[in-house]
Amino acid sequence: MNVIDDVLEANHHFAENFSGNDLPTKPAKKLAVVACMDYRIPIAEALGLQNGDAVVIRNAGGIITEDTLRSLLVAHYRLGVTDVMIINHTQCGMTTFGDEELVEFLEKETGHTAVIPAHFHTFSDLEANVRRQFRRLESHVWIPKDLQVRGFIYDVKTGQLTEVSKEQPAE
């Protein structure tokens, strides 16, 4: 058996006693969370969320990509989301290489050049990256000005969230 067979077996046991009948069709807390895909961030546990409380969108780096934006627009306009949390984290792998470096590695590894993805959205400064995500989200013409957007850095060693101000701190 491989790992997919293992998780399918686990799903079989899960489904035996599962009933999704009580779950709301819209997130109960009207919250969307955009976070890195890193498994060291247990979103539900870290935020005290239950299944059905929030929309959770994860990708490499917790980046507001075109697809993330698409999901957030649906979440707001069709599911009633009023608040968005952007969560980056310490020790993020996306800070350990640059876009060009990764493209060169992939071309060498595969022997092929690709057009998509055009960007991997790597970064070196966590706070600056969270602020960049604010700008990406809030600058879109379909994002309402009253949507509450806040950003955080999750410490993978302590589990603590630290809020990031939207404004660049004065030096």
DSSP file (Angstrom, degrees, kcal/mol; ACC not computed):
  #  RESIDUE AA STRUCTURE BP1 BP2  ACC     N-H-->O    O-->H-N    N-H-->O    O-->H-N    TCO  KAPPA ALPHA  PHI   PSI    X-CA   Y-CA   Z-CA
    1    1 A M              0   0    0      0, 0.0     2,-0.2     0, 0.0     0, 0.0   0.000 360.0 360.0 360.0 143.9    0.0    0.0    0.0
    2    2 A N     >  -     0   0    0      1,-0.0     4,-2.1     0, 0.0     5,-0.1  -0.495 360.0 -90.5-104.0-178.9    1.1    3.6   -0.7
    3    3 A V  H  > S+     0   0    0      1,-0.2     4,-2.4     2,-0.2     5,-0.2   0.847 125.0  54.1 -63.9 -35.1    0.4    6.7    1.3
    4    4 A I  H  > S+     0   0    0      2,-0.2     4,-2.2     1,-0.2    -1,-0.2   0.917 108.5  49.5 -66.4 -40.9   -2.7    7.5   -0.8
    5    5 A D  H  > S+     0   0    0      2,-0.2     4,-2.0     1,-0.2    -2,-0.2   0.898 109.8  53.3 -61.3 -39.1   -4.1    4.1   -0.1
    6    6 A D  H  X S+     0   0    0     -4,-2.1     4,-2.0     1,-0.2    -2,-0.2   0.929 110.9  44.2 -60.9 -46.4   -3.4    4.7    3.6
    7    7 A V  H  X S+     0   0    0     -4,-2.4     4,-2.3     1,-0.2    -1,-0.2   0.830 110.2  55.6 -72.8 -29.1   -5.3    8.0    3.7
    8    8 A L  H  X S+     0   0    0     -4,-2.2     4,-2.0     2,-0.2    -1,-0.2   0.890 107.7  49.8 -66.1 -37.7   -8.2    6.4    1.7
    9    9 A E  H  X S+     0   0    0     -4,-2.0     4,-1.7     2,-0.2    -2,-0.2   0.916 110.3  49.8 -64.0 -43.1   -8.5    3.8    4.3
   10   10 A A  H  X S+     0   0    0     -4,-2.0     4,-2.3     1,-0.2    -2,-0.2   0.888 108.9  53.2 -62.4 -38.6   -8.5    6.4    7.0
   11   11 A N  H  X S+     0   0    0     -4,-2.3     4,-3.0     1,-0.2    -1,-0.2   0.885 103.4  56.6 -64.2 -38.1  -11.2    8.3    5.1
   12   12 A H  H  X S+     0   0    0     -4,-2.0     4,-1.1     1,-0.2    -1,-0.2   0.929 110.5  43.9 -58.0 -45.5  -13.3    5.1    5.0
   13   13 A H  H  X S+     0   0    0     -4,-1.7     4,-0.6     1,-0.2    -2,-0.2   0.886 113.8  51.4 -66.9 -39.2  -13.2    5.0    8.8
   14   14 A F  H >< S+     0   0    0     -4,-2.3     3,-1.0     1,-0.2     4,-0.3   0.928 108.6  50.8 -60.9 -47.1  -13.9    8.7    9.1
   15   15 A A  H >< S+     0   0    0     -4,-3.0     3,-0.6     1,-0.2    -1,-0.2   0.728  93.3  74.8 -68.5 -22.7  -16.9    8.5    6.8
   16   16 A E  H 3< S+     0   0    0     -4,-1.1    -1,-0.2     1,-0.2    -2,-0.2   0.849 113.5  22.1 -59.0 -34.5  -18.5    5.7    8.8
   17   17 A N  T << S+     0   0    0     -3,-1.0     2,-0.3    -4,-0.6    -1,-0.2   0.233 100.0 115.7-116.8  11.9  -19.5    8.0   11.5
   18   18 A F    <   +     0   0    0     -3,-0.6     2,-0.4    -4,-0.3    -3,-0.0  -0.620  33.4 176.1 -89.4 141.0  -19.5   11.4    9.7
   19   19 A S    >   -     0   0    0     -2,-0.3     3,-0.5     1,-0.0     4,-0.0  -0.916  12.3-176.0-140.0 116.0  -22.5   13.5    9.1
   20   20 A G  G >   +     0   0    0     -2,-0.4     3,-1.3     1,-0.2    -1,-0.0   0.277  58.9 106.2 -89.6  10.8  -22.1   16.8    7.4
   21   21 A N  G 3  S+     0   0    0      1,-0.3    -1,-0.2     0, 0.0     0, 0.0   0.778  77.1  50.4 -63.1 -27.7  -25.8   17.6    7.9
   22   22 A D  G <  S+     0   0    0     -3,-0.5    -1,-0.3     2,-0.1    -2,-0.1   0.511  84.8 107.6 -90.6  -4.1  -25.1   20.1   10.7
   23   23 A L  S <  S-     0   0    0     -3,-1.3    29,-0.1     1,-0.1     2,-0.0  -0.549  70.9-122.8 -78.6 135.6  -22.5   22.2    8.8
   24   24 A P        -     0   0    0      0, 0.0     4,-0.1     0, 0.0    -1,-0.1  -0.360   8.8-133.4 -70.4 156.4  -23.6   25.6    7.6
   25   25 A T  S    S+     0   0    0      2,-0.1    27,-0.0    -2,-0.0    -2,-0.0   0.649  95.1  48.6 -83.1 -15.5  -23.3   26.4    3.9
   26   26 A K  S    S-     0   0    0     26,-0.1     2,-0.2    54,-0.0    54,-0.1  -0.928 107.8 -89.2-121.1 148.6  -21.6   29.7    4.7
   27   27 A P    >   -     0   0    0      0, 0.0     3,-1.7     0, 0.0    26,-0.3  -0.375  33.0-142.4 -62.6 124.0  -18.8   30.1    7.2
   28   28 A A  T 3  S+     0   0    0     24,-2.8    25,-0.2     1,-0.3    26,-0.1   0.813  99.7  42.8 -58.6 -35.2  -20.3   30.7   10.6
   29   29 A K  T 3  S-     0   0    0     24,-2.2    -1,-0.3    23,-0.2    53,-0.1   0.421 103.7-127.6 -93.0   2.1  -17.7   33.3   11.7
   30   30 A K    <   +     0   0    0     -3,-1.7    52,-2.4    23,-0.3    53,-1.9   0.848  64.4 139.4  55.1  36.7  -17.7   35.1    8.3
   31   31 A L  E     -ab  54  83A   0     22,-0.8    24,-2.5    50,-0.2     2,-0.4  -0.884  39.9-166.9-116.6 140.4  -13.9   34.7    8.3
   32   32 A A  E     -ab  55  84A   0     51,-2.4    53,-2.6    -2,-0.4     2,-0.5  -0.987   9.1-160.2-120.8 139.0  -11.5   33.8    5.5
   33   33 A V  E     -ab  56  85A   0     22,-2.8    24,-3.3    -2,-0.4     2,-0.6  -0.979   4.5-165.8-120.1 126.3   -7.9   32.8    6.4
   34   34 A V  E     +ab  57  86A   0     51,-3.3    53,-3.4    -2,-0.5     2,-0.3  -0.962  29.4 154.7-109.2 118.6   -5.1   33.0    3.8
   35   35 A A  E     -ab  58  87A   0     22,-2.5    24,-1.7    -2,-0.6    27,-0.5  -0.911  46.6 -85.5-141.7 164.5   -2.1   31.1    5.0
   36   36 A C  E     -a   59   0A   0     51,-1.0    24,-0.2    -2,-0.3     5,-0.1  -0.340  36.8-122.5 -66.0 153.3    1.0   29.2    3.9
   37   37 A M        +     0   0    0     22,-1.1    23,-0.1    21,-0.1    -1,-0.1   0.524  68.3 131.9 -75.9  -5.2    0.5   25.6    3.0
   38   38 A D    >   -     0   0    0     21,-0.3     3,-1.6     1,-0.2    -2,-0.0  -0.249  57.9-141.0 -55.9 127.7    3.2   24.6    5.6
   39   39 A Y  T 3  S+     0   0    0      1,-0.3    -1,-0.2     3,-0.1    -2,-0.0   0.622  93.5  77.6 -66.6 -13.8    1.9   21.8    7.8
   40   40 A R  T 3  S+     0   0    0      1,-0.2    -1,-0.3     2,-0.1    -2,-0.1   0.547  80.7  75.9 -75.6  -4.2    3.5   23.4   10.9
   41   41 A I    <   -     0   0    0     -3,-1.6     2,-1.8    -5,-0.1    -1,-0.2  -0.853  67.1-166.5-106.1  95.8    0.6   25.9   11.0
   42   42 A P     >  -     0   0    0      0, 0.0     4,-3.3     0, 0.0     5,-0.3  -0.595  10.1-172.5 -81.3  84.2   -2.4   24.0   12.4
   43   43 A I  H  > S+     0   0    0     -2,-1.8     4,-2.1     1,-0.2     6,-0.3   0.874  75.7  45.8 -48.8 -55.9   -4.9   26.7   11.4
   44   44 A A  H  >>S+     0   0    0      1,-0.2     5,-2.6     2,-0.2     4,-0.7   0.932 119.2  40.7 -58.2 -48.3   -8.0   25.3   13.1
   45   45 A E  H >45S+     0   0    0      1,-0.2     3,-0.6     3,-0.2    -1,-0.2   0.915 114.5  51.4 -67.4 -43.0   -6.3   24.6   16.3
   46   46 A A  H 3<5S+     0   0    0     -4,-3.3    -1,-0.2     1,-0.2    -2,-0.2   0.808 120.0  35.5 -65.5 -29.7   -4.2   27.8   16.4
   47   47 A L  H 3<5S-     0   0    0     -4,-2.1    -1,-0.2    -5,-0.3    -2,-0.2   0.387 108.8-116.9-105.8   2.0   -7.3   29.9   15.8
   48   48 A G  T <<5 +     0   0    0     -4,-0.7     2,-0.3    -3,-0.6    -3,-0.2   0.855  60.4 157.5  66.7  34.7   -9.8   27.9   17.8
   49   49 A L      < -     0   0    0     -5,-2.6     2,-0.3    -6,-0.3    -1,-0.2  -0.681  30.9-153.3 -97.3 146.4  -11.9   27.2   14.7
   50   50 A Q    >   -     0   0    0     -2,-0.3     3,-2.3     1,-0.1     4,-0.4  -0.736  43.6 -78.1-105.5 161.3  -14.3   24.4   14.2
   51   51 A N  T 3  S+     0   0    0     -2,-0.3    -1,-0.1     1,-0.3     0, 0.0  -0.417 123.2  28.2 -58.0 127.9  -15.2   22.8   10.8
   52   52 A G  T 3  S+     0   0    0      2,-0.4   -24,-2.8    -2,-0.1    -1,-0.3   0.308  94.6  98.2 100.5  -7.8  -17.7   25.3    9.2
   53   53 A D  S <  S+     0   0    0     -3,-2.3   -24,-2.2   -26,-0.3   -22,-0.8   0.856  87.9   5.9 -79.8 -35.7  -16.4   28.4   11.0
   54   54 A A  E     -a   31   0A   0     -4,-0.4     2,-0.5   -26,-0.1    -2,-0.4  -0.953  65.1-112.1-149.1 159.0  -14.1   29.8    8.2
   55   55 A V  E     -a   32   0A   0    -24,-2.5   -22,-2.8    -2,-0.3     2,-0.5  -0.850  35.4-160.3 -89.5 129.1  -12.9   29.6    4.7
   56   56 A V  E     -a   33   0A   0     -2,-0.5     2,-0.5   -24,-0.2   -22,-0.2  -0.967   9.7-175.0-119.4 123.5   -9.2   28.5    4.7
   57   57 A I  E     -a   34   0A   0    -24,-3.3   -22,-2.5    -2,-0.5     2,-0.4  -0.972   9.4-176.3-118.7 121.3   -7.1   29.2    1.6
   58   58 A R  E     +a   35   0A   0     -2,-0.5     2,-0.3   -24,-0.2   -22,-0.2  -0.946  13.1 146.5-124.5 140.5   -3.6   27.8    1.6
   59   59 A N  E >   -a   36   0A   0    -24,-1.7     3,-1.7    -2,-0.4   -22,-1.1  -0.953  59.8 -60.4-155.5 173.0   -0.7   28.1   -0.8
   60   60 A A  T 3  S+     0   0    0     -2,-0.3     3,-0.3     1,-0.3   -24,-0.1  -0.444 123.9   0.2 -62.5 111.9    3.1   28.4   -0.8
   61   61 A G  T 3  S-     0   0    0     -2,-0.5   -25,-0.3     1,-0.2    -1,-0.3   0.309 107.6 -93.3  94.8  -7.7    3.9   31.5    1.2
   62   62 A G  S <  S+     0   0    0     -3,-1.7     2,-0.3   -27,-0.5   -26,-0.2   0.957  70.7 173.1  62.8  49.5    0.3   32.6    2.0
   63   63 A I        -     0   0    0     -3,-0.3     2,-1.6   -28,-0.2    -1,-0.2  -0.699  42.8-125.6 -99.7 140.8    0.3   34.8   -1.1
   64   64 A I        +     0   0    0     -2,-0.3     2,-0.1     4,-0.1    -1,-0.0  -0.669  48.9 168.1 -81.0  87.1   -2.7   36.7   -2.6
   65   65 A T     >  -     0   0    0     -2,-1.6     4,-2.7     1,-0.1     5,-0.2  -0.330  53.8 -92.8 -89.4 177.6   -2.4   35.2   -6.1
   66   66 A E  H  > S+     0   0    0      1,-0.2     4,-2.2     2,-0.2     5,-0.1   0.909 129.2  47.4 -58.4 -42.2   -5.0   35.5   -8.8
   67   67 A D  H  > S+     0   0    0      2,-0.2     4,-2.2     1,-0.2    -1,-0.2   0.883 110.8  50.5 -70.6 -37.2   -6.6   32.2   -7.7
   68   68 A T  H  > S+     0   0    0      2,-0.2     4,-2.5     1,-0.2    -2,-0.2   0.927 111.0  49.7 -63.1 -44.2   -6.6   33.3   -4.0
   69   69 A L  H  X S+     0   0    0     -4,-2.7     4,-2.5     1,-0.2    -2,-0.2   0.908 108.4  53.3 -60.3 -43.0   -8.2   36.6   -5.0
   70   70 A R  H  X S+     0   0    0     -4,-2.2     4,-2.0     1,-0.2    -1,-0.2   0.929 110.9  46.5 -56.9 -46.3  -10.8   34.6   -7.0
   71   71 A S  H  X S+     0   0    0     -4,-2.2     4,-2.7     1,-0.2    -2,-0.2   0.886 111.5  50.8 -65.8 -39.3  -11.6   32.5   -3.9
   72   72 A L  H  X S+     0   0    0     -4,-2.5     4,-2.5     2,-0.2     5,-0.2   0.875 108.0  52.6 -67.5 -36.7  -11.8   35.6   -1.6
   73   73 A L  H  X S+     0   0    0     -4,-2.5     4,-2.7     2,-0.2     5,-0.4   0.925 112.7  44.9 -63.4 -43.4  -14.2   37.3   -4.0
   74   74 A V  H  X>S+     0   0    0     -4,-2.0     4,-2.5    -5,-0.2     5,-1.0   0.927 112.6  52.4 -63.5 -44.5  -16.5   34.3   -4.0
   75   75 A A  H  X5S+     0   0    0     -4,-2.7     6,-2.5     3,-0.2     4,-0.6   0.895 116.6  38.8 -60.6 -40.7  -16.1   34.0   -0.2
   76   76 A H  H  X5S+     0   0    0     -4,-2.5     4,-1.0     4,-0.2    -2,-0.2   0.974 124.7  34.0 -73.5 -55.4  -17.1   37.6    0.3
   77   77 A Y  H  <5S+     0   0    0     -4,-2.7    -3,-0.2    -5,-0.2    -2,-0.2   0.764 132.8  25.6 -78.3 -25.6  -19.8   38.1   -2.3
   78   78 A R  H  <5S+     0   0    0     -4,-2.5    -3,-0.2    -5,-0.4    -1,-0.2   0.677 130.3  34.6-110.8 -22.5  -21.4   34.6   -2.2
   79   79 A L  H  <<S-     0   0    0     -5,-1.0    -3,-0.2    -4,-0.6    -2,-0.2   0.431 102.2-116.0-115.6  -1.0  -20.6   33.3    1.3
   80   80 A G     <  +     0   0    0     -4,-1.0    -4,-0.2    -6,-0.3     2,-0.2   0.662  47.5 170.1  81.1  16.3  -20.8   36.5    3.4
   81   81 A V        +     0   0    0     -6,-2.5    -1,-0.2     1,-0.2   -50,-0.2  -0.436   8.7 169.5 -64.6 131.5  -17.2   36.7    4.5
   82   82 A T        +     0   0    0    -52,-2.4    66,-2.3     1,-0.2     2,-0.4   0.527  59.2  51.2-117.1 -15.1  -16.5   40.0    6.2
   83   83 A D  E     -bc  31 148A   0    -53,-1.9   -51,-2.4    64,-0.2     2,-0.4  -0.979  59.3-166.7-132.4 139.8  -13.0   39.5    7.7
   84   84 A V  E     -bc  32 149A   0     64,-3.4    66,-2.5    -2,-0.4     2,-0.5  -0.991   3.3-162.9-128.5 130.6   -9.8   38.2    6.2
   85   85 A M  E     -bc  33 150A   0    -53,-2.6   -51,-3.3    -2,-0.4     2,-0.5  -0.952   5.4-159.3-108.7 129.5   -6.7   37.1    8.1
   86   86 A I  E     -bc  34 151A   0     64,-2.5    66,-2.8    -2,-0.5     2,-0.5  -0.948  14.3-169.5-105.7 123.2   -3.4   36.8    6.1
   87   87 A I  E     +bc  35 152A   0    -53,-3.4   -51,-1.0    -2,-0.5     2,-0.2  -0.943  14.1 169.5-124.3 115.6   -0.9   34.5    7.9
   88   88 A N  E     - c   0 153A   0     64,-2.5    66,-2.8    -2,-0.5     2,-0.3  -0.542  22.6-145.9-101.3 178.4    2.7   34.1    7.0
   89   89 A H  E >   - c   0 154A   0     64,-0.3     3,-0.8    -2,-0.2    66,-0.2  -0.986  16.2 -95.5-150.0 158.0    5.1   32.2    9.3
   90   90 A T  T 3  S+     0   0    0     64,-2.4    66,-0.1    -2,-0.3    64,-0.0  -0.296 106.0  24.6 -65.7 156.3    8.6   32.0   10.7
   91   91 A Q  T 3  S+     0   0    0      1,-0.2     2,-0.2     2,-0.1    -1,-0.2   0.785  83.5 175.9  57.6  32.2   11.0   29.7    8.9
   92   92 A C    X   -     0   0    0     -3,-0.8     3,-1.7     1,-0.1    -1,-0.2  -0.494  32.9-140.3 -70.6 132.2    9.0   29.8    5.7
   93   93 A G  G >  S+     0   0    0      1,-0.3     3,-1.8    -2,-0.2     4,-0.2   0.743  97.1  72.2 -62.8 -24.5   10.7   27.9    2.9
   94   94 A M  G 3  S+     0   0    0      1,-0.3    29,-1.5     2,-0.1     3,-0.3   0.606  92.3  58.2 -70.1  -9.4    9.7   30.6    0.4
   95   95 A T  G <  S+     0   0    0     -3,-1.7    -1,-0.3    27,-0.2    -2,-0.2   0.451  91.2  72.2 -93.2  -1.7   12.4   32.8    2.0
   96   96 A T  S <  S+     0   0    0     -3,-1.8     2,-0.3    -4,-0.1    -1,-0.2   0.452 104.6  19.7 -97.7  -0.1   15.2   30.4    1.3
   97   97 A F  S    S-     0   0    0     -3,-0.3     2,-0.2    26,-0.2    26,-0.2  -0.968  73.2-117.5-156.3 166.6   15.4   30.9   -2.5
   98   98 A G     >  -     0   0    0     -2,-0.3     4,-2.3    24,-0.1     5,-0.2  -0.683  31.0-108.6-107.0 164.4   14.5   33.4   -5.2
   99   99 A D  H  > S+     0   0    0     -2,-0.2     4,-2.5     1,-0.2     5,-0.2   0.934 118.9  47.5 -54.9 -50.6   12.2   33.0   -8.2
  100  100 A E  H  > S+     0   0    0      1,-0.2     4,-2.6     2,-0.2    -1,-0.2   0.898 110.5  52.7 -61.5 -40.9   15.0   33.0  -10.7
  101  101 A E  H  > S+     0   0    0      1,-0.2     4,-2.2     2,-0.2    -1,-0.2   0.912 111.1  46.4 -61.0 -43.2   16.9   30.4   -8.7
  102  102 A L  H  X S+     0   0    0     -4,-2.3     4,-2.8     2,-0.2    -2,-0.2   0.907 111.5  51.1 -67.9 -41.4   13.9   28.1   -8.5
  103  103 A V  H  X S+     0   0    0     -4,-2.5     4,-2.6     2,-0.2     5,-0.2   0.934 111.1  48.5 -61.1 -45.4   13.2   28.5  -12.3
  104  104 A E  H  X S+     0   0    0     -4,-2.6     4,-2.3     1,-0.2    -1,-0.2   0.916 112.3  49.2 -60.4 -43.1   16.8   27.7  -13.1
  105  105 A F  H  X S+     0   0    0     -4,-2.2     4,-3.1    -5,-0.2    -2,-0.2   0.933 112.4  47.4 -61.0 -46.9   16.7   24.6  -10.8
  106  106 A L  H  X S+     0   0    0     -4,-2.8     4,-2.7     2,-0.2     6,-0.4   0.890 111.6  50.3 -65.2 -39.6   13.4   23.4  -12.3
  107  107 A E  H  X S+     0   0    0     -4,-2.6     4,-2.2    -5,-0.2     5,-0.3   0.915 115.4  43.1 -63.7 -42.1   14.7   23.9  -15.9
  108  108 A K  H  < S+     0   0    0     -4,-2.3    -2,-0.2    -5,-0.2    -1,-0.2   0.926 116.2  48.1 -67.9 -44.0   17.9   21.9  -15.1
  109  109 A E  H  < S+     0   0    0     -4,-3.1    -2,-0.2    -5,-0.2    -1,-0.2   0.882 126.2  26.2 -64.0 -41.1   16.0   19.2  -13.1
  110  110 A T  H  < S-     0   0    0     -4,-2.7    -1,-0.2     2,-0.2    -2,-0.2   0.692  94.6-129.7 -99.4 -21.2   13.3   18.6  -15.8
  111  111 A G  S  < S+     0   0    0     -4,-2.2     2,-0.3    -5,-0.4    -3,-0.2   0.645  74.1 105.3  78.4  14.0   15.1   19.7  -19.0
  112  112 A H        -     0   0    0     -6,-0.4     2,-0.4    -5,-0.3    -1,-0.3  -0.948  62.1-142.1-131.2 149.1   12.1   21.9  -19.9
  113  113 A T        -     0   0    0     -2,-0.3     2,-0.3    -3,-0.1   -10,-0.0  -0.907  25.0-166.5-104.4 136.8   11.3   25.6  -19.9
  114  114 A A        -     0   0    0     -2,-0.4    -7,-0.0     1,-0.1    -2,-0.0  -0.905  25.7-153.1-125.9 152.9    7.8   26.5  -18.9
  115  115 A V        +     0   0    0     -2,-0.3    -1,-0.1     1,-0.2    -2,-0.0   0.800  69.7  90.1 -88.6 -35.2    5.7   29.7  -19.2
  116  116 A I  S    S+     0   0    0      1,-0.1    -1,-0.2     2,-0.1     2,-0.1  -0.938  74.5  38.4-116.9 135.4    3.4   29.0  -16.2
  117  117 A P        -     0   0    0      0, 0.0    -1,-0.1     0, 0.0    -3,-0.1   0.483  69.8-174.1 -76.4 144.7    3.8   29.7  -13.3
  118  118 A A  S    S+     0   0    0      1,-0.2     2,-0.3    -2,-0.1    -2,-0.1   0.803  72.5  21.1 -74.6 -29.8    5.3   33.1  -14.3
  119  119 A H        -     0   0    0      1,-0.1    -1,-0.2     2,-0.0   -19,-0.0  -0.990  50.2-163.9-139.7 146.2    6.1   33.9  -10.6
  120  120 A F        -     0   0    0     -2,-0.3    -1,-0.1    -3,-0.1    -2,-0.0   0.494  39.7-133.5-102.6  -8.6    6.7   31.9   -7.5
  121  121 A H        +     0   0    0      1,-0.1   -27,-0.0   -60,-0.0     2,-0.0   0.887  37.3 175.6  59.9  44.2    6.3   35.0   -5.3
  122  122 A T        -     0   0    0    -27,-0.0     2,-0.3   -29,-0.0   -27,-0.2  -0.332   3.7-177.8 -72.3 164.1    9.3   34.3   -3.1
  123  123 A F        -     0   0    0    -29,-1.5   -26,-0.2   -26,-0.2     3,-0.1  -0.971  30.5-153.7-157.2 164.9   10.3   36.9   -0.5
  124  124 A S  S    S+     0   0    0     -2,-0.3     2,-0.6     1,-0.2   -29,-0.1   0.613  80.8  60.2-118.2 -21.1   12.9   37.6    2.1
  125  125 A D     >  -     0   0    0      1,-0.2     4,-2.2     2,-0.0    -1,-0.2  -0.943  61.9-159.7-117.6 115.6   11.1   39.8    4.7
  126  126 A L  H  > S+     0   0    0     -2,-0.6     4,-2.4     2,-0.2     5,-0.2   0.934  92.3  45.2 -59.8 -50.5    8.1   38.3    6.4
  127  127 A E  H  > S+     0   0    0      1,-0.2     4,-2.3     2,-0.2    -1,-0.2   0.916 113.6  49.8 -62.7 -43.1    6.5   41.6    7.5
  128  128 A A  H  > S+     0   0    0      1,-0.2     4,-2.0     2,-0.2    -1,-0.2   0.873 110.2  52.2 -62.6 -36.4    7.1   43.3    4.1
  129  129 A N  H  X S+     0   0    0     -4,-2.2     4,-2.0     2,-0.2    -2,-0.2   0.912 107.5  50.4 -67.4 -41.6    5.5   40.2    2.5
  130  130 A V  H  X S+     0   0    0     -4,-2.4     4,-2.0     1,-0.2    -2,-0.2   0.928 111.2  49.5 -61.2 -43.3    2.4   40.5    4.6
  131  131 A R  H  X S+     0   0    0     -4,-2.3     4,-2.2     1,-0.2    -1,-0.2   0.878 107.5  54.6 -62.9 -37.0    2.1   44.2    3.7
  132  132 A R  H  X S+     0   0    0     -4,-2.0     4,-2.4     1,-0.2    -1,-0.2   0.882 106.7  51.4 -62.5 -37.8    2.5   43.3    0.1
  133  133 A Q  H  X S+     0   0    0     -4,-2.0     4,-2.3     2,-0.2     5,-0.2   0.878 106.0  54.8 -69.1 -36.6   -0.4   40.9    0.4
  134  134 A F  H  X S+     0   0    0     -4,-2.0     4,-3.3     1,-0.2     5,-0.3   0.963 110.9  46.0 -54.5 -51.8   -2.5   43.7    2.0
  135  135 A R  H  X S+     0   0    0     -4,-2.2     4,-1.8     1,-0.2    -2,-0.2   0.901 110.7  52.2 -61.6 -42.5   -1.8   45.8   -1.1
  136  136 A R  H  < S+     0   0    0     -4,-2.4     4,-0.3     2,-0.2    -1,-0.2   0.919 118.0  37.6 -60.3 -43.0   -2.6   43.0   -3.5
  137  137 A L  H >< S+     0   0    0     -4,-2.3     3,-1.3     1,-0.2    -2,-0.2   0.960 118.9  44.6 -73.7 -52.5   -5.9   42.4   -1.9
  138  138 A E  H 3< S+     0   0    0     -4,-3.3    -2,-0.2     1,-0.3    -1,-0.2   0.672 105.6  61.8 -73.1 -16.8   -7.0   45.9   -1.0
  139  139 A S  T 3< S+     0   0    0     -4,-1.8    -1,-0.3    -5,-0.3     2,-0.2   0.587  77.9 106.8 -84.4  -8.9   -6.1   47.4   -4.4
  140  140 A H  S X  S-     0   0    0     -3,-1.3     3,-1.5    -4,-0.3    -3,-0.0  -0.513  72.9-134.1 -73.8 136.3   -8.5   45.2   -6.3
  141  141 A V  T 3  S+     0   0    0      1,-0.3    -1,-0.1    -2,-0.2    -3,-0.0   0.716 102.8  53.0 -64.5 -21.7  -11.5   47.1   -7.6
  142  142 A W  T 3  S+     0   0    0      2,-0.1    -1,-0.3     0, 0.0    -4,-0.1   0.506  84.9  95.6 -93.4  -4.0  -13.9   44.4   -6.5
  143  143 A I  S <  S-     0   0    0     -3,-1.5   -70,-0.0    -6,-0.2     2,-0.0  -0.778  79.4-127.2 -86.7 119.2  -12.7   44.3   -2.9
  144  144 A P    >   -     0   0    0      0, 0.0     3,-1.6     0, 0.0    -2,-0.1  -0.349   9.7-127.0 -68.2 146.9  -14.9   46.5   -0.8
  145  145 A K  T 3  S+     0   0    0      1,-0.3    -2,-0.0    -2,-0.0    -7,-0.0   0.734 107.3  58.9 -65.4 -22.9  -13.2   49.1    1.4
  146  146 A D  T 3  S+     0   0    0      2,-0.1     2,-0.4     0, 0.0    -1,-0.3   0.419  73.4 117.6 -90.8   3.3  -15.1   47.9    4.5
  147  147 A L    <   -     0   0    0     -3,-1.6     2,-0.7     1,-0.1   -64,-0.2  -0.574  69.7-127.7 -67.4 126.2  -13.7   44.3    4.2
  148  148 A Q  E     +c   83   0A   0    -66,-2.3   -64,-3.4    -2,-0.4     2,-0.5  -0.685  33.9 178.6 -81.8 115.7  -11.6   43.8    7.4
  149  149 A V  E     +c   84   0A   0     -2,-0.7     2,-0.3   -66,-0.2   -64,-0.2  -0.978   4.3 168.4-123.4 123.5   -8.2   42.6    6.4
  150  150 A R  E     -c   85   0A   0    -66,-2.5   -64,-2.5    -2,-0.5     2,-0.3  -0.973  18.2-146.5-134.0 149.5   -5.5   42.0    9.0
  151  151 A G  E     +cD  86 164A   0     13,-0.7    13,-2.6    -2,-0.3     2,-0.3  -0.869  15.6 178.9-122.0 152.0   -2.1   40.3    8.7
  152  152 A F  E     -cD  87 163A   0    -66,-2.8   -64,-2.5    -2,-0.3     2,-0.5  -0.954  25.2-135.6-145.5 158.5   -0.1   38.1   11.1
  153  153 A I  E     -cD  88 162A   0      9,-2.3     9,-2.1    -2,-0.3     2,-0.5  -0.992  22.8-149.4-117.3 125.7    3.1   36.2   11.4
  154  154 A Y  E     -cD  89 161A   0    -66,-2.8   -64,-2.4    -2,-0.5     2,-0.7  -0.813   9.7-138.7 -94.7 128.3    2.8   32.8   13.1
  155  155 A D     >  -     0   0    0      5,-2.5     4,-3.0    -2,-0.5     3,-0.3  -0.794   7.2-157.8 -89.0 114.9    5.8   31.5   15.0
  156  156 A V  T  4 S+     0   0    0     -2,-0.7    -1,-0.1     1,-0.2   -65,-0.0   0.674  90.9  50.6 -68.9 -15.8    6.2   27.8   14.3
  157  157 A K  T  4 S+     0   0    0      3,-0.1    -1,-0.2     1,-0.1    -2,-0.0   0.802 125.5  21.4 -88.6 -32.2    8.2   27.3   17.5
  158  158 A T  T  4 S-     0   0    0     -3,-0.3    -2,-0.2     2,-0.2     3,-0.1   0.633  91.0-128.4-111.6 -18.5    5.7   29.0   19.9
  159  159 A G     <  +     0   0    0     -4,-3.0     2,-0.3     1,-0.3    -3,-0.1   0.504  61.4 141.4  80.3   3.7    2.4   28.9   18.1
  160  160 A Q        -     0   0    0     -5,-0.3    -5,-2.5    -6,-0.0     2,-0.4  -0.590  44.8-143.0 -85.6 139.1    2.0   32.6   18.8
  161  161 A L  E     -D  154   0A   0     -2,-0.3     2,-0.5    -7,-0.2    -7,-0.2  -0.841  11.6-164.7 -96.6 136.7    0.5   35.1   16.2
  162  162 A T  E     -D  153   0A   0     -9,-2.1    -9,-2.3    -2,-0.4     2,-0.1  -0.990  20.7-126.6-120.8 126.0    2.0   38.6   16.0
  163  163 A E  E     -D  152   0A   0     -2,-0.5     2,-0.5   -11,-0.2   -11,-0.3  -0.439  15.7-144.9 -74.0 144.0    0.0   41.2   14.1
  164  164 A V  E     -D  151   0A   0    -13,-2.6   -13,-0.7    -2,-0.1     2,-0.1  -0.939  16.9-127.2-109.7 125.3    1.7   43.1   11.3
  165  165 A S        -     0   0    0     -2,-0.5   -34,-0.1     1,-0.1   -15,-0.0  -0.401  10.6-133.2 -68.0 145.4    0.7   46.7   10.9
  166  166 A K  S    S+     0   0    0     -2,-0.1     2,-0.3     2,-0.1    -1,-0.1   0.800  88.8  75.7 -68.4 -26.9   -0.4   47.7    7.4
  167  167 A E  S    S-     0   0    0      1,-0.1    -2,-0.1     3,-0.0     3,-0.0  -0.645  92.3-113.0 -88.2 141.4    1.8   50.8    7.6
  168  168 A Q        -     0   0    0     -2,-0.3    -2,-0.1     1,-0.1     3,-0.1  -0.564  42.6-109.9 -67.0 128.5    5.6   50.5    7.2
  169  169 A P        -     0   0    0      0, 0.0     2,-0.1     0, 0.0    -1,-0.1  -0.333  32.6-108.7 -63.6 143.2    7.1   51.4   10.6
  170  170 A A              0   0    0      1,-0.1    -3,-0.0    -3,-0.0     0, 0.0  -0.456 360.0 360.0 -69.6 142.3    9.0   54.7   10.7
  171  171 A E              0   0    0     -2,-0.1    -1,-0.1    -3,-0.1    -3,-0.0   0.430 360.0 360.0 -99.8 360.0   12.8   54.3   10.9
